[in-house]
Each structure stands twice: as C-alpha cells, then as structure tokens.
Amino acid sequence: MLSYEMLNRKLDKVNFPDGSPERLEKIRKVSDYLVKLAFYLTTSICLYKLMKDSNFMHWSVGGSVEKVEYFDNFPC
C-alpha cells in the first residue's frame, strides 16, 4: 500500500487522469513489481549470507574455500 500511495502521487495526471482505469492498472502493476523486487532482493541477500561460510562456496564468489572438491569421492 505504501508504494501504491507514492505512485498515485507521482504518476502524471495529464496522461493518466485521476480515477481512470489505465491509471489504476498502471499503479497496480508497478506496485506489484516493487513488491516482487523487494522480496527477491531480500531473499537473495539472506541466502547469500547463509551460504557465504559454507564449505562448498568458492572464494571468488565470496565463500571461504580455496579449492572446491565437489566430486571428491565420486564413484561411492
């Protein structure tokens, strides 16, 4: 709802007059996109923080392992 109110004030009233269905649809779409952006950004950051200190994340992507051995004991 916060993004809905903010977008309602910022959207151009000349191209999208108050109360028009196009205005309400555009506000709803952008509001949904902002909620999705916040959700995926938050979950990605949390997952990165959880995986950062694991024993399978290479140092080049922020982990602590120099040589990752995924297939150390492959046949077994």
C-alpha positions in Angstrom: 0.0 0.0 0.0 2.9 2.3 0.6 4.1 2.0 -3.0 0.5 2.5 -4.2 0.1 5.8 -2.5 3.5 7.0 -3.6 2.9 6.1 -7.2 -0.6 7.6 -7.1 1.0 11.0 -6.3 3.9 10.7 -8.8 2.1 9.4 -11.9 1.4 12.1 -14.5 -2.1 13.4 -14.2 -2.2 14.8 -17.7 -1.6 11.4 -19.4 -3.4 9.4 -16.7 -6.3 11.4 -15.2 -7.5 10.6 -11.7 -9.9 7.7 -11.4 -9.2 6.3 -14.9 -8.8 2.6 -15.3 -5.5 2.9 -17.1 -4.1 4.9 -14.1 -5.2 2.4 -11.6 -3.9 -0.5 -13.7 -0.5 1.1 -14.1 -0.2 1.9 -10.4 -1.2 -1.7 -9.6 1.4 -3.2 -12.0 4.3 -1.0 -10.8 3.3 -1.6 -7.2 3.4 -5.4 -7.8 6.8 -5.1 -9.4 8.2 -3.2 -6.5 6.9 -5.7 -4.0 8.4 -8.6 -6.1 11.7 -6.7 -6.3 11.9 -6.2 -2.6 11.0 -9.8 -1.9 13.6 -11.3 -4.3 16.3 -8.9 -3.3 15.7 -9.7 0.4 15.7 -13.5 -0.1 18.8 -13.4 -2.3 20.7 -11.4 0.3 19.6 -13.7 3.1 20.6 -16.8 1.1 24.0 -15.4 0.2 24.6 -14.7 3.9 23.6 -18.2 4.8 25.8 -19.8 2.1 28.8 -17.5 2.5 30.6 -19.5 5.2 29.7 -23.0 3.8 32.4 -25.5 2.7 31.2 -25.5 -1.0 31.3 -21.8 -1.9 34.4 -20.7 -3.8 36.3 -17.7 -2.6 35.8 -15.9 -6.0 32.1 -15.6 -5.2 32.5 -14.6 -1.6 33.0 -18.0 0.1 35.9 -19.2 2.1 37.1 -22.3 0.2 40.2 -22.2 -2.0 39.7 -25.5 -3.9 36.2 -26.9 -4.0 36.0 -30.6 -4.3 32.5 -31.4 -5.5 33.4 -34.9 -6.7 35.9 -35.9 -4.1 34.6 -39.5 -3.6 32.7 -39.8 -6.9 32.1 -43.5 -7.5 31.0 -44.1 -4.0 
